[in-house]
Amino acid sequence: MTKYQLYATMGAGFESVTAKELQHLGYETRTENGRVFFEGDQADIVRTNLWLRTADRVKILLQEFKAVSFEALFDQVYQYDWAQLLPVDAKFPVKGKAVKSKLHSEPDVQAIVKKAIVNKMTDQYHRRGFLPETGAVYPLEVRIYKDVVRVSLDTTGESLFKRGYRAAHGGAPLKENFAAGLLRLTPYNGTHPLIDPMTGSGTIAIEAALIGKNIAPGTWRKFAFDQFDWFDASLHPEQLAEAKAAVKELEAPIWASDIDQSILSVAKLNAHQAGVLQDIQFKQVAVKDFKTDWENGIIIANPPYGKRLKDKQGVAKLYREMGESLRPLNTFSQYYLTSAPFFEECFGQKATKKRKLFNGNLRVDFYQYWSKDLKKK
Ligand SMILES: C[S@@+](CC[C@H](N)C(=O)[O-])C[C@H]1O[C@@H](n2cnc3c(N)ncnc32)[C@H](O)[C@@H]1O
């Protein structure tokens, strides 16, 4: 089978996390900002789309060359054997991005690349300048960085964070791949009790259950490659069946609570859709009243930041309550995501480590409190 130069894209700050996921799946990786490269065939395209929890998309790198003029861009793109990739009726939107490059006008870059492909295809298919674009979608992307052009085909389609289990969401949900990324920054592997005391629509708890039960995050959805006419259509159903057979029982309990009963019904509906409702203990509890007799686990939460959901004073009070009820649980490693710079002061303890991340465009910190009691299993 043809080997492709592939890469996964992910949110800033998660490169090493996705690289580890890929290595765990057996690939050798090379990391750049926002992307991790690896090699693979069609079966690997299916495997990575189905199993990567923290990535956004998996793409095939089709061309890489230097260009500082539109003529050079056109000529190089024209060189590629497009008819081998795109059937005559292919719909091929081209997304363009240009950063720190001589060719900086993104609409022009996009238009030139589109034109070069159309010209080549009409030559190859003898169509005299007309392509119907009524068939399957082949999402193309051209990205120029420091004059180096990369042309890629997106094999994923809608971002991988859209797992397909979310029936509804509340106030400020985390993206599913972001929640999985946070979990991957903790020692969580399904063998420790996990607690999210501010669960909202349940994203962290549900993603934890998927990890703990070895459920492939892509179980519920289709991918762009499903439509490619040259793609072996038996691979996806085969791997999906294997993935379903590999689901296991959860070894340690998961707790998800929130002060808001109505958001908990949303969380339960989402958990039901993901097939993990029975694996998560949902409860309405205010953080200040939170108690547990579980030990040696992980507490992870995405409290309000004071930007969108509550005012600053209310949030400072909440962080103090968290400090009073959660901080004493010192057999737990604890992880809190917030953009509020006063978190540690209110919580009452300096973090063991702080990791800078971006939740969408918002700069946030992942405050980590490591317990020496938490035994890595
Ligand atoms: C940013 S949202 C969490 C979003 C969640 N990670 C998700 O993906 O849907 C913060 C949650 O904290 C909850 N919350 C606010 N104050 C609380 C308190 N005192 N005790 C428990 N939960 C609280 C809110 O009801 C809200 O659902």
The ligand as a MOL file (V3000), in Angstrom:
LIG
                    3D

  0  0  0     0  0            999 V3000
M  V30 BEGIN CTAB
M  V30 COUNTS 27 29 0 0 0
M  V30 BEGIN ATOM
M  V30 1 C -16.5250 26.2920 32.8840 0
M  V30 2 S -17.8520 25.3210 33.4340 0 CHG=1
M  V30 3 C -17.2610 23.6720 33.2630 0
M  V30 4 C -17.3960 23.2100 31.8460 0
M  V30 5 C -17.0760 21.7540 31.6720 0
M  V30 6 N -15.6640 21.4640 31.8100 0
M  V30 7 C -17.5940 21.2800 30.3080 0
M  V30 8 O -16.8000 20.8690 29.4700 0
M  V30 9 O -18.8030 21.3800 30.0720 0 CHG=-1
M  V30 10 C -17.8080 25.5300 35.1720 0
M  V30 11 C -18.8630 24.7640 35.9440 0
M  V30 12 O -18.6720 25.0180 37.3390 0
M  V30 13 C -19.9310 24.9500 37.9590 0
M  V30 14 N -19.8620 25.6220 39.2690 0
M  V30 15 C -19.8150 26.9480 39.5170 0
M  V30 16 N -19.7860 27.1650 40.8480 0
M  V30 17 C -19.8020 25.9550 41.4530 0
M  V30 18 C -19.7820 25.5100 42.8080 0
M  V30 19 N -19.7340 26.3830 43.7950 0
M  V30 20 N -19.8050 24.1980 43.0430 0
M  V30 21 C -19.8560 23.2850 42.0200 0
M  V30 22 N -19.9000 23.6500 40.7230 0
M  V30 23 C -19.8600 24.9570 40.4330 0
M  V30 24 C -20.8580 25.6390 36.9680 0
M  V30 25 O -22.1990 25.2510 37.1990 0
M  V30 26 C -20.2890 25.1810 35.6230 0
M  V30 27 O -21.0180 24.0640 35.1460 0
M  V30 END ATOM
M  V30 BEGIN BOND
M  V30 1 1 1 2
M  V30 2 1 2 3
M  V30 3 1 2 10
M  V30 4 1 3 4
M  V30 5 1 4 5
M  V30 6 1 5 6
M  V30 7 1 5 7
M  V30 8 2 7 8
M  V30 9 1 7 9
M  V30 10 1 10 11
M  V30 11 1 11 12
M  V30 12 1 11 26
M  V30 13 1 12 13
M  V30 14 1 13 14
M  V30 15 1 13 24
M  V30 16 1 14 15
M  V30 17 1 14 23
M  V30 18 2 15 16
M  V30 19 1 16 17
M  V30 20 1 17 18
M  V30 21 2 17 23
M  V30 22 1 18 19
M  V30 23 2 18 20
M  V30 24 1 20 21
M  V30 25 2 21 22
M  V30 26 1 22 23
M  V30 27 1 24 25
M  V30 28 1 24 26
M  V30 29 1 26 27
M  V30 END BOND
M  V30 END CTAB
M  END
